[in-house]
Amino acid sequence: MKVAELREKSESELVSLEAEIKGELFSLRMKHYMGQLQNVSDLKTKKRAIARIKTVLRQKEIAAQKAAQKVG
């Protein structure tokens, strides 16, 4: 998922998407441990997706703090 697509989503959507991807990552790790994972690069892809989501969430948090400081 691209960063531009993530920026369009609300914070609650991002949090739920992050939880979903973490669940997928967990299942991929279990498959890898059991030797059933066909494409190991999926692990890296999911980790990067989680990092992108966390980055966008943090950017939104910082923007909200700056907006609150300008008002107050």
mmCIF file of the N, C-alpha and C atoms, coordinates in Angstrom:
data_MODEL
# 
_entry.id   MODEL 
# 
loop_
_atom_site.group_PDB 
_atom_site.id 
_atom_site.type_symbol 
_atom_site.label_atom_id 
_atom_site.label_alt_id 
_atom_site.label_comp_id 
_atom_site.label_asym_id 
_atom_site.label_entity_id 
_atom_site.label_seq_id 
_atom_site.pdbx_PDB_ins_code 
_atom_site.Cartn_x 
_atom_site.Cartn_y 
_atom_site.Cartn_z 
_atom_site.occupancy 
_atom_site.B_iso_or_equiv 
_atom_site.pdbx_formal_charge 
_atom_site.auth_seq_id 
_atom_site.auth_comp_id 
_atom_site.auth_asym_id 
_atom_site.auth_atom_id 
_atom_site.pdbx_PDB_model_num 
ATOM 1   N N  . MET A 1 1  ? 0.835  -1.169  0.000  1.00 0.00 ? 1  MET A N  1 
ATOM 2   C CA . MET A 1 1  ? 0.000  0.000   0.000  1.00 0.00 ? 1  MET A CA 1 
ATOM 3   C C  . MET A 1 1  ? 0.892  1.249   0.000  1.00 0.00 ? 1  MET A C  1 
ATOM 4   N N  . LYS A 1 2  ? 0.543  2.178   -0.827 1.00 0.00 ? 2  LYS A N  1 
ATOM 5   C CA . LYS A 1 2  ? 1.346  3.389   -0.981 1.00 0.00 ? 2  LYS A CA 1 
ATOM 6   C C  . LYS A 1 2  ? 1.052  4.383   0.140  1.00 0.00 ? 2  LYS A C  1 
ATOM 7   N N  . VAL A 1 3  ? 2.013  5.243   0.416  1.00 0.00 ? 3  VAL A N  1 
ATOM 8   C CA . VAL A 1 3  ? 1.889  6.222   1.485  1.00 0.00 ? 3  VAL A CA 1 
ATOM 9   C C  . VAL A 1 3  ? 0.763  7.210   1.183  1.00 0.00 ? 3  VAL A C  1 
ATOM 10  N N  . ALA A 1 4  ? 0.603  7.587   -0.062 1.00 0.00 ? 4  ALA A N  1 
ATOM 11  C CA . ALA A 1 4  ? -0.462 8.525   -0.426 1.00 0.00 ? 4  ALA A CA 1 
ATOM 12  C C  . ALA A 1 4  ? -1.837 7.946   -0.091 1.00 0.00 ? 4  ALA A C  1 
ATOM 13  N N  . GLU A 1 5  ? -2.010 6.645   -0.304 1.00 0.00 ? 5  GLU A N  1 
ATOM 14  C CA . GLU A 1 5  ? -3.271 5.992   0.047  1.00 0.00 ? 5  GLU A CA 1 
ATOM 15  C C  . GLU A 1 5  ? -3.480 5.979   1.555  1.00 0.00 ? 5  GLU A C  1 
ATOM 16  N N  . LEU A 1 6  ? -2.397 5.796   2.286  1.00 0.00 ? 6  LEU A N  1 
ATOM 17  C CA . LEU A 1 6  ? -2.496 5.754   3.742  1.00 0.00 ? 6  LEU A CA 1 
ATOM 18  C C  . LEU A 1 6  ? -2.843 7.121   4.311  1.00 0.00 ? 6  LEU A C  1 
ATOM 19  N N  . ARG A 1 7  ? -2.314 8.174   3.719  1.00 0.00 ? 7  ARG A N  1 
ATOM 20  C CA . ARG A 1 7  ? -2.567 9.528   4.220  1.00 0.00 ? 7  ARG A CA 1 
ATOM 21  C C  . ARG A 1 7  ? -4.030 9.929   4.062  1.00 0.00 ? 7  ARG A C  1 
ATOM 22  N N  . GLU A 1 8  ? -4.724 9.320   3.122  1.00 0.00 ? 8  GLU A N  1 
ATOM 23  C CA . GLU A 1 8  ? -6.128 9.629   2.896  1.00 0.00 ? 8  GLU A CA 1 
ATOM 24  C C  . GLU A 1 8  ? -7.037 9.000   3.952  1.00 0.00 ? 8  GLU A C  1 
ATOM 25  N N  . LYS A 1 9  ? -6.557 7.987   4.643  1.00 0.00 ? 9  LYS A N  1 
ATOM 26  C CA . LYS A 1 9  ? -7.370 7.267   5.620  1.00 0.00 ? 9  LYS A CA 1 
ATOM 27  C C  . LYS A 1 9  ? -7.379 7.993   6.963  1.00 0.00 ? 9  LYS A C  1 
ATOM 28  N N  . SER A 1 10 ? -8.416 7.736   7.749  1.00 0.00 ? 10 SER A N  1 
ATOM 29  C CA . SER A 1 10 ? -8.506 8.331   9.082  1.00 0.00 ? 10 SER A CA 1 
ATOM 30  C C  . SER A 1 10 ? -7.621 7.545   10.048 1.00 0.00 ? 10 SER A C  1 
ATOM 31  N N  . GLU A 1 11 ? -7.427 8.114   11.220 1.00 0.00 ? 11 GLU A N  1 
ATOM 32  C CA . GLU A 1 11 ? -6.579 7.459   12.214 1.00 0.00 ? 11 GLU A CA 1 
ATOM 33  C C  . GLU A 1 11 ? -7.158 6.125   12.656 1.00 0.00 ? 11 GLU A C  1 
ATOM 34  N N  . SER A 1 12 ? -8.468 6.062   12.829 1.00 0.00 ? 12 SER A N  1 
ATOM 35  C CA . SER A 1 12 ? -9.075 4.799   13.265 1.00 0.00 ? 12 SER A CA 1 
ATOM 36  C C  . SER A 1 12 ? -8.940 3.723   12.187 1.00 0.00 ? 12 SER A C  1 
ATOM 37  N N  . GLU A 1 13 ? -9.044 4.118   10.924 1.00 0.00 ? 13 GLU A N  1 
ATOM 38  C CA . GLU A 1 13 ? -8.853 3.158   9.836  1.00 0.00 ? 13 GLU A CA 1 
ATOM 39  C C  . GLU A 1 13 ? -7.411 2.656   9.813  1.00 0.00 ? 13 GLU A C  1 
ATOM 40  N N  . LEU A 1 14 ? -6.472 3.562   10.056 1.00 0.00 ? 14 LEU A N  1 
ATOM 41  C CA . LEU A 1 14 ? -5.064 3.166   10.069 1.00 0.00 ? 14 LEU A CA 1 
ATOM 42  C C  . LEU A 1 14 ? -4.753 2.211   11.213 1.00 0.00 ? 14 LEU A C  1 
ATOM 43  N N  . VAL A 1 15 ? -5.332 2.481   12.379 1.00 0.00 ? 15 VAL A N  1 
ATOM 44  C CA . VAL A 1 15 ? -5.096 1.605   13.537 1.00 0.00 ? 15 VAL A CA 1 
ATOM 45  C C  . VAL A 1 15 ? -5.657 0.213   13.267 1.00 0.00 ? 15 VAL A C  1 
ATOM 46  N N  . SER A 1 16 ? -6.852 0.137   12.693 1.00 0.00 ? 16 SER A N  1 
ATOM 47  C CA . SER A 1 16 ? -7.434 -1.170  12.400 1.00 0.00 ? 16 SER A CA 1 
ATOM 48  C C  . SER A 1 16 ? -6.658 -1.895  11.303 1.00 0.00 ? 16 SER A C  1 
ATOM 49  N N  . LEU A 1 17 ? -6.171 -1.148  10.309 1.00 0.00 ? 17 LEU A N  1 
ATOM 50  C CA . LEU A 1 17 ? -5.358 -1.742  9.251  1.00 0.00 ? 17 LEU A CA 1 
ATOM 51  C C  . LEU A 1 17 ? -4.046 -2.273  9.816  1.00 0.00 ? 17 LEU A C  1 
ATOM 52  N N  . GLU A 1 18 ? -3.454 -1.520  10.741 1.00 0.00 ? 18 GLU A N  1 
ATOM 53  C CA . GLU A 1 18 ? -2.215 -1.963  11.374 1.00 0.00 ? 18 GLU A CA 1 
ATOM 54  C C  . GLU A 1 18 ? -2.443 -3.272  12.136 1.00 0.00 ? 18 GLU A C  1 
ATOM 55  N N  . ALA A 1 19 ? -3.529 -3.364  12.871 1.00 0.00 ? 19 ALA A N  1 
ATOM 56  C CA . ALA A 1 19 ? -3.836 -4.588  13.618 1.00 0.00 ? 19 ALA A CA 1 
ATOM 57  C C  . ALA A 1 19 ? -4.048 -5.768  12.666 1.00 0.00 ? 19 ALA A C  1 
ATOM 58  N N  . GLU A 1 20 ? -4.707 -5.508  11.564 1.00 0.00 ? 20 GLU A N  1 
ATOM 59  C CA . GLU A 1 20 ? -4.946 -6.563  10.573 1.00 0.00 ? 20 GLU A CA 1 
ATOM 60  C C  . GLU A 1 20 ? -3.633 -7.078  9.991  1.00 0.00 ? 20 GLU A C  1 
ATOM 61  N N  . ILE A 1 21 ? -2.751 -6.158  9.628  1.00 0.00 ? 21 ILE A N  1 
ATOM 62  C CA . ILE A 1 21 ? -1.473 -6.547  9.031  1.00 0.00 ? 21 ILE A CA 1 
ATOM 63  C C  . ILE A 1 21 ? -0.593 -7.253  10.055 1.00 0.00 ? 21 ILE A C  1 
ATOM 64  N N  . LYS A 1 22 ? -0.661 -6.824  11.315 1.00 0.00 ? 22 LYS A N  1 
ATOM 65  C CA . LYS A 1 22 ? 0.102  -7.512  12.355 1.00 0.00 ? 22 LYS A CA 1 
ATOM 66  C C  . LYS A 1 22 ? -0.364 -8.959  12.499 1.00 0.00 ? 22 LYS A C  1 
ATOM 67  N N  . GLY A 1 23 ? -1.669 -9.175  12.384 1.00 0.00 ? 23 GLY A N  1 
ATOM 68  C CA . GLY A 1 23 ? -2.197 -10.536 12.424 1.00 0.00 ? 23 GLY A CA 1 
ATOM 69  C C  . GLY A 1 23 ? -1.700 -11.371 11.253 1.00 0.00 ? 23 GLY A C  1 
ATOM 70  N N  . GLU A 1 24 ? -1.679 -10.760 10.079 1.00 0.00 ? 24 GLU A N  1 
ATOM 71  C CA . GLU A 1 24 ? -1.159 -11.450 8.903  1.00 0.00 ? 24 GLU A CA 1 
ATOM 72  C C  . GLU A 1 24 ? 0.323  -11.772 9.074  1.00 0.00 ? 24 GLU A C  1 
ATOM 73  N N  . LEU A 1 25 ? 1.073  -10.833 9.630  1.00 0.00 ? 25 LEU A N  1 
ATOM 74  C CA . LEU A 1 25 ? 2.503  -11.046 9.862  1.00 0.00 ? 25 LEU A CA 1 
ATOM 75  C C  . LEU A 1 25 ? 2.718  -12.193 10.832 1.00 0.00 ? 25 LEU A C  1 
ATOM 76  N N  . PHE A 1 26 ? 1.891  -12.258 11.862 1.00 0.00 ? 26 PHE A N  1 
ATOM 77  C CA . PHE A 1 26 ? 2.013  -13.344 12.830 1.00 0.00 ? 26 PHE A CA 1 
ATOM 78  C C  . PHE A 1 26 ? 1.784  -14.698 12.154 1.00 0.00 ? 26 PHE A C  1 
ATOM 79  N N  . SER A 1 27 ? 0.757  -14.784 11.320 1.00 0.00 ? 27 SER A N  1 
ATOM 80  C CA . SER A 1 27 ? 0.481  -16.053 10.639 1.00 0.00 ? 27 SER A CA 1 
ATOM 81  C C  . SER A 1 27 ? 1.604  -16.409 9.663  1.00 0.00 ? 27 SER A C  1 
ATOM 82  N N  . LEU A 1 28 ? 2.180  -15.393 9.011  1.00 0.00 ? 28 LEU A N  1 
ATOM 83  C CA . LEU A 1 28 ? 3.308  -15.659 8.118  1.00 0.00 ? 28 LEU A CA 1 
ATOM 84  C C  . LEU A 1 28 ? 4.519  -16.172 8.900  1.00 0.00 ? 28 LEU A C  1 
ATOM 85  N N  . ARG A 1 29 ? 4.747  -15.592 10.080 1.00 0.00 ? 29 ARG A N  1 
ATOM 86  C CA . ARG A 1 29 ? 5.866  -16.055 10.902 1.00 0.00 ? 29 ARG A CA 1 
ATOM 87  C C  . ARG A 1 29 ? 5.657  -17.499 11.349 1.00 0.00 ? 29 ARG A C  1 
ATOM 88  N N  . MET A 1 30 ? 4.428  -17.855 11.677 1.00 0.00 ? 30 MET A N  1 
ATOM 89  C CA . MET A 1 30 ? 4.136  -19.233 12.073 1.00 0.00 ? 30 MET A CA 1 
ATOM 90  C C  . MET A 1 30 ? 4.360  -20.188 10.900 1.00 0.00 ? 30 MET A C  1 
ATOM 91  N N  . LYS A 1 31 ? 3.909  -19.794 9.723  1.00 0.00 ? 31 LYS A N  1 
ATOM 92  C CA . LYS A 1 31 ? 4.132  -20.624 8.540  1.00 0.00 ? 31 LYS A CA 1 
ATOM 93  C C  . LYS A 1 31 ? 5.619  -20.781 8.265  1.00 0.00 ? 31 LYS A C  1 
ATOM 94  N N  . HIS A 1 32 ? 6.376  -19.692 8.433  1.00 0.00 ? 32 HIS A N  1 
ATOM 95  C CA . HIS A 1 32 ? 7.816  -19.746 8.220  1.00 0.00 ? 32 HIS A CA 1 
ATOM 96  C C  . HIS A 1 32 ? 8.474  -20.696 9.215  1.00 0.00 ? 32 HIS A C  1 
ATOM 97  N N  . TYR A 1 33 ? 8.047  -20.624 10.458 1.00 0.00 ? 33 TYR A N  1 
ATOM 98  C CA . TYR A 1 33 ? 8.591  -21.484 11.495 1.00 0.00 ? 33 TYR A CA 1 
ATOM 99  C C  . TYR A 1 33 ? 8.295  -22.953 11.194 1.00 0.00 ? 33 TYR A C  1 
ATOM 100 N N  . MET A 1 34 ? 7.093  -23.220 10.673 1.00 0.00 ? 34 MET A N  1 
ATOM 101 C CA . MET A 1 34 ? 6.692  -24.588 10.368 1.00 0.00 ? 34 MET A CA 1 
ATOM 102 C C  . MET A 1 34 ? 7.252  -25.077 9.035  1.00 0.00 ? 34 MET A C  1 
ATOM 103 N N  . GLY A 1 35 ? 7.866  -24.176 8.283  1.00 0.00 ? 35 GLY A N  1 
ATOM 104 C CA . GLY A 1 35 ? 8.443  -24.553 7.001  1.00 0.00 ? 35 GLY A CA 1 
ATOM 105 C C  . GLY A 1 35 ? 7.433  -24.604 5.877  1.00 0.00 ? 35 GLY A C  1 
ATOM 106 N N  . GLN A 1 36 ? 6.307  -23.931 6.026  1.00 0.00 ? 36 GLN A N  1 
ATOM 107 C CA . GLN A 1 36 ? 5.254  -23.969 5.020  1.00 0.00 ? 36 GLN A CA 1 
ATOM 108 C C  . GLN A 1 36 ? 5.165  -22.682 4.204  1.00 0.00 ? 36 GLN A C  1 
ATOM 109 N N  . LEU A 1 37 ? 5.973  -21.703 4.525  1.00 0.00 ? 37 LEU A N  1 
ATOM 110 C CA . LEU A 1 37 ? 5.908  -20.415 3.828  1.00 0.00 ? 37 LEU A CA 1 
ATOM 111 C C  . LEU A 1 37 ? 6.620  -20.524 2.487  1.00 0.00 ? 37 LEU A C  1 
ATOM 112 N N  . GLN A 1 38 ? 5.902  -20.184 1.419  1.00 0.00 ? 38 GLN A N  1 
ATOM 113 C CA . GLN A 1 38 ? 6.472  -20.288 0.076  1.00 0.00 ? 38 GLN A CA 1 
ATOM 114 C C  . GLN A 1 38 ? 7.290  -19.056 -0.299 1.00 0.00 ? 38 GLN A C  1 
ATOM 115 N N  . ASN A 1 39 ? 6.791  -17.870 0.070  1.00 0.00 ? 39 ASN A N  1 
ATOM 116 C CA . ASN A 1 39 ? 7.444  -16.631 -0.334 1.00 0.00 ? 39 ASN A CA 1 
ATOM 117 C C  . ASN A 1 39 ? 7.896  -15.875 0.915  1.00 0.00 ? 39 ASN A C  1 
ATOM 118 N N  . VAL A 1 40 ? 9.150  -15.969 1.251  1.00 0.00 ? 40 VAL A N  1 
ATOM 119 C CA . VAL A 1 40 ? 9.688  -15.371 2.465  1.00 0.00 ? 40 VAL A CA 1 
ATOM 120 C C  . VAL A 1 40 ? 9.695  -13.848 2.390  1.00 0.00 ? 40 VAL A C  1 
ATOM 121 N N  . SER A 1 41 ? 9.686  -13.291 1.197  1.00 0.00 ? 41 SER A N  1 
ATOM 122 C CA . SER A 1 41 ? 9.715  -11.838 1.063  1.00 0.00 ? 41 SER A CA 1 
ATOM 123 C C  . SER A 1 41 ? 8.414  -11.197 1.560  1.00 0.00 ? 41 SER A C  1 
ATOM 124 N N  . ASP A 1 42 ? 7.358  -11.986 1.733  1.00 0.00 ? 42 ASP A N  1 
ATOM 125 C CA . ASP A 1 42 ? 6.107  -11.459 2.286  1.00 0.00 ? 42 ASP A CA 1 
ATOM 126 C C  . ASP A 1 42 ? 6.316  -10.927 3.698  1.00 0.00 ? 42 ASP A C  1 
ATOM 127 N N  . LEU A 1 43 ? 7.224  -11.537 4.450  1.00 0.00 ? 43 LEU A N  1 
ATOM 128 C CA . LEU A 1 43 ? 7.524  -11.061 5.807  1.00 0.00 ? 43 LEU A CA 1 
ATOM 129 C C  . LEU A 1 43 ? 8.040  -9.625  5.756  1.00 0.00 ? 43 LEU A C  1 
ATOM 130 N N  . LYS A 1 44 ? 8.973  -9.379  4.865  1.00 0.00 ? 44 LYS A N  1 
ATOM 131 C CA . LYS A 1 44 ? 9.561  -8.046  4.724  1.00 0.00 ? 44 LYS A CA 1 
ATOM 132 C C  . LYS A 1 44 ? 8.510  -7.031  4.267  1.00 0.00 ? 44 LYS A C  1 
ATOM 133 N N  . THR A 1 45 ? 7.652  -7.440  3.357  1.00 0.00 ? 45 THR A N  1 
ATOM 134 C CA . THR A 1 45 ? 6.604  -6.559  2.839  1.00 0.00 ? 45 THR A CA 1 
ATOM 135 C C  . THR A 1 45 ? 5.650  -6.140  3.944  1.00 0.00 ? 45 THR A C  1 
ATOM 136 N N  . LYS A 1 46 ? 5.240  -7.085  4.783  1.00 0.00 ? 46 LYS A N  1 
ATOM 137 C CA . LYS A 1 46 ? 4.307  -6.785  5.876  1.00 0.00 ? 46 LYS A CA 1 
ATOM 138 C C  . LYS A 1 46 ? 4.960  -5.880  6.912  1.00 0.00 ? 46 LYS A C  1 
ATOM 139 N N  . LYS A 1 47 ? 6.233  -6.131  7.226  1.00 0.00 ? 47 LYS A N  1 
ATOM 140 C CA . LYS A 1 47 ? 6.938  -5.282  8.188  1.00 0.00 ? 47 LYS A CA 1 
ATOM 141 C C  . LYS A 1 47 ? 7.016  -3.843  7.695  1.00 0.00 ? 47 LYS A C  1 
ATOM 142 N N  . ARG A 1 48 ? 7.295  -3.674  6.410  1.00 0.00 ? 48 ARG A N  1 
ATOM 143 C CA . ARG A 1 48 ? 7.390  -2.333  5.840  1.00 0.00 ? 48 ARG A CA 1 
ATOM 144 C C  . ARG A 1 48 ? 6.035  -1.638  5.821  1.00 0.00 ? 48 ARG A C  1 
ATOM 145 N N  . ALA A 1 49 ? 4.977  -2.406  5.580  1.00 0.00 ? 49 ALA A N  1 
ATOM 146 C CA . ALA A 1 49 ? 3.637  -1.830  5.583  1.00 0.00 ? 49 ALA A CA 1 
ATOM 147 C C  . ALA A 1 49 ? 3.285  -1.317  6.972  1.00 0.00 ? 49 ALA A C  1 
ATOM 148 N N  . ILE A 1 50 ? 3.640  -2.075  7.998  1.00 0.00 ? 50 ILE A N  1 
ATOM 149 C CA . ILE A 1 50 ? 3.400  -1.648  9.381  1.00 0.00 ? 50 ILE A CA 1 
ATOM 150 C C  . ILE A 1 50 ? 4.192  -0.381  9.679  1.00 0.00 ? 50 ILE A C  1 
ATOM 151 N N  . ALA A 1 51 ? 5.428  -0.327  9.238  1.00 0.00 ? 51 ALA A N  1 
ATOM 152 C CA . ALA A 1 51 ? 6.267  0.854   9.465  1.00 0.00 ? 51 ALA A CA 1 
ATOM 153 C C  . ALA A 1 51 ? 5.681  2.082   8.766  1.00 0.00 ? 51 ALA A C  1 
ATOM 154 N N  . ARG A 1 52 ? 5.162  1.906   7.555  1.00 0.00 ? 52 ARG A N  1 
ATOM 155 C CA . ARG A 1 52 ? 4.551  3.027   6.840  1.00 0.00 ? 52 ARG A CA 1 
ATOM 156 C C  . ARG A 1 52 ? 3.329  3.542   7.591  1.00 0.00 ? 52 ARG A C  1 
ATOM 157 N N  . ILE A 1 53 ? 2.511  2.611   8.081  1.00 0.00 ? 53 ILE A N  1 
ATOM 158 C CA . ILE A 1 53 ? 1.303  3.009   8.808  1.00 0.00 ? 53 ILE A CA 1 
ATOM 159 C C  . ILE A 1 53 ? 1.678  3.769   10.074 1.00 0.00 ? 53 ILE A C  1 
ATOM 160 N N  . LYS A 1 54 ? 2.667  3.268   10.808 1.00 0.00 ? 54 LYS A N  1 
ATOM 161 C CA . LYS A 1 54 ? 3.097  3.949   12.032 1.00 0.00 ? 54 LYS A CA 1 
ATOM 162 C C  . LYS A 1 54 ? 3.652  5.332   11.723 1.00 0.00 ? 54 LYS A C  1 
ATOM 163 N N  . THR A 1 55 ? 4.357  5.467   10.617 1.00 0.00 ? 55 THR A N  1 
ATOM 164 C CA . THR A 1 55 ? 4.907  6.758   10.224 1.00 0.00 ? 55 THR A CA 1 
ATOM 165 C C  . THR A 1 55 ? 3.795  7.754   9.923  1.00 0.00 ? 55 THR A C  1 
ATOM 166 N N  . VAL A 1 56 ? 2.793  7.327   9.186  1.00 0.00 ? 56 VAL A N  1 
ATOM 167 C CA . VAL A 1 56 ? 1.683  8.216   8.843  1.00 0.00 ? 56 VAL A CA 1 
ATOM 168 C C  . VAL A 1 56 ? 0.907  8.597   10.099 1.00 0.00 ? 56 VAL A C  1 
ATOM 169 N N  . LEU A 1 57 ? 0.694  7.640   11.001 1.00 0.00 ? 57 LEU A N  1 
ATOM 170 C CA . LEU A 1 57 ? 0.011  7.944   12.263 1.00 0.00 ? 57 LEU A CA 1 
ATOM 171 C C  . LEU A 1 57 ? 0.781  8.990   13.064 1.00 0.00 ? 57 LEU A C  1 
ATOM 172 N N  . ARG A 1 58 ? 2.081  8.857   13.107 1.00 0.00 ? 58 ARG A N  1 
ATOM 173 C CA . ARG A 1 58 ? 2.913  9.815   13.844 1.00 0.00 ? 58 ARG A CA 1 
ATOM 174 C C  . ARG A 1 58 ? 2.869  11.189  13.184 1.00 0.00 ? 58 ARG A C  1 
ATOM 175 N N  . GLN A 1 59 ? 2.892  11.233  11.866 1.00 0.00 ? 59 GLN A N  1 
ATOM 176 C CA . GLN A 1 59 ? 2.807  12.507  11.163 1.00 0.00 ? 59 GLN A CA 1 
ATOM 177 C C  . GLN A 1 59 ? 1.485  13.206  11.460 1.00 0.00 ? 59 GLN A C  1 
ATOM 178 N N  . LYS A 1 60 ? 0.409  12.440  11.505 1.00 0.00 ? 60 LYS A N  1 
ATOM 179 C CA . LYS A 1 60 ? -0.902 13.021  11.819 1.00 0.00 ? 60 LYS A CA 1 
ATOM 180 C C  . LYS A 1 60 ? -0.938 13.520  13.259 1.00 0.00 ? 60 LYS A C  1 
ATOM 181 N N  . GLU A 1 61 ? -0.295 12.793  14.156 1.00 0.00 ? 61 GLU A N  1 
ATOM 182 C CA . GLU A 1 61 ? -0.238 13.206  15.556 1.00 0.00 ? 61 GLU A CA 1 
ATOM 183 C C  . GLU A 1 61 ? 0.528  14.521  15.701 1.00 0.00 ? 61 GLU A C  1 
ATOM 184 N N  . ILE A 1 62 ? 1.645  14.640  15.023 1.00 0.00 ? 62 ILE A N  1 
ATOM 185 C CA . ILE A 1 62 ? 2.448  15.866  15.071 1.00 0.00 ? 62 ILE A CA 1 
ATOM 186 C C  . ILE A 1 62 ? 1.671  17.034  14.475 1.00 0.00 ? 62 ILE A C  1 
ATOM 187 N N  . ALA A 1 63 ? 0.975  16.800  13.364 1.00 0.00 ? 63 ALA A N  1 
ATOM 188 C CA . ALA A 1 63 ? 0.186  17.854  12.733 1.00 0.00 ? 63 ALA A CA 1 
ATOM 189 C C  . ALA A 1 63 ? -0.925 18.325  13.672 1.00 0.00 ? 63 ALA A C  1 
ATOM 190 N N  . ALA A 1 64 ? -1.540 17.406  14.398 1.00 0.00 ? 64 ALA A N  1 
ATOM 191 C CA . ALA A 1 64 ? -2.598 17.772  15.340 1.00 0.00 ? 64 ALA A CA 1 
ATOM 192 C C  . ALA A 1 64 ? -2.032 18.593  16.494 1.00 0.00 ? 64 ALA A C  1 
ATOM 193 N N  . GLN A 1 65 ? -0.841 18.237  16.951 1.00 0.00 ? 65 GLN A N  1 
ATOM 194 C CA . GLN A 1 65 ? -0.208 18.989  18.043 1.00 0.00 ? 65 GLN A CA 1 
ATOM 195 C C  . GLN A 1 65 ? 0.124  20.405  17.577 1.00 0.00 ? 65 GLN A C  1 
ATOM 196 N N  . LYS A 1 66 ? 0.631  20.553  16.387 1.00 0.00 ? 66 LYS A N  1 
ATOM 197 C CA . LYS A 1 66 ? 0.955  21.879  15.861 1.00 0.00 ? 66 LYS A CA 1 
ATOM 198 C C  . LYS A 1 66 ? -0.291 22.729  15.685 1.00 0.00 ? 66 LYS A C  1 
ATOM 199 N N  . ALA A 1 67 ? -1.374 22.105  15.243 1.00 0.00 ? 67 ALA A N  1 
ATOM 200 C CA . ALA A 1 67 ? -2.636 22.821  15.061 1.00 0.00 ? 67 ALA A CA 1 
ATOM 201 C C  . ALA A 1 67 ? -3.169 23.278  16.430 1.00 0.00 ? 67 ALA A C  1 
ATOM 202 N N  . ALA A 1 68 ? -3.008 22.449  17.446 1.00 0.00 ? 68 ALA A N  1 
ATOM 203 C CA . ALA A 1 68 ? -3.470 22.803  18.792 1.00 0.00 ? 68 ALA A CA 1 
ATOM 204 C C  . ALA A 1 68 ? -2.645 23.949  19.369 1.00 0.00 ? 68 ALA A C  1 
ATOM 205 N N  . GLN A 1 69 ? -1.353 23.975  19.065 1.00 0.00 ? 69 GLN A N  1 
ATOM 206 C CA . GLN A 1 69 ? -0.495 25.047  19.559 1.00 0.00 ? 69 GLN A CA 1 
ATOM 207 C C  . GLN A 1 69 ? -0.832 26.385  18.894 1.00 0.00 ? 69 GLN A C  1 
ATOM 208 N N  . LYS A 1 70 ? -1.204 26.362  17.636 1.00 0.00 ? 70 LYS A N  1 
ATOM 209 C CA . LYS A 1 70 ? -1.546 27.605  16.941 1.00 0.00 ? 70 LYS A CA 1 
ATOM 210 C C  . LYS A 1 70 ? -2.846 28.184  17.475 1.00 0.00 ? 70 LYS A C  1 
ATOM 211 N N  . VAL A 1 71 ? -3.769 27.309  17.851 1.00 0.00 ? 71 VAL A N  1 
ATOM 212 C CA . VAL A 1 71 ? -5.052 27.768  18.378 1.00 0.00 ? 71 VAL A CA 1 
ATOM 213 C C  . VAL A 1 71 ? -4.882 28.311  19.792 1.00 0.00 ? 71 VAL A C  1 
ATOM 214 N N  . GLY A 1 72 ? -4.092 27.594  20.605 1.00 0.00 ? 72 GLY A N  1 
ATOM 215 C CA . GLY A 1 72 ? -3.929 27.952  22.007 1.00 0.00 ? 72 GLY A CA 1 
ATOM 216 C C  . GLY A 1 72 ? -2.919 28.956  22.255 1.00 0.00 ? 72 GLY A C  1 
# 
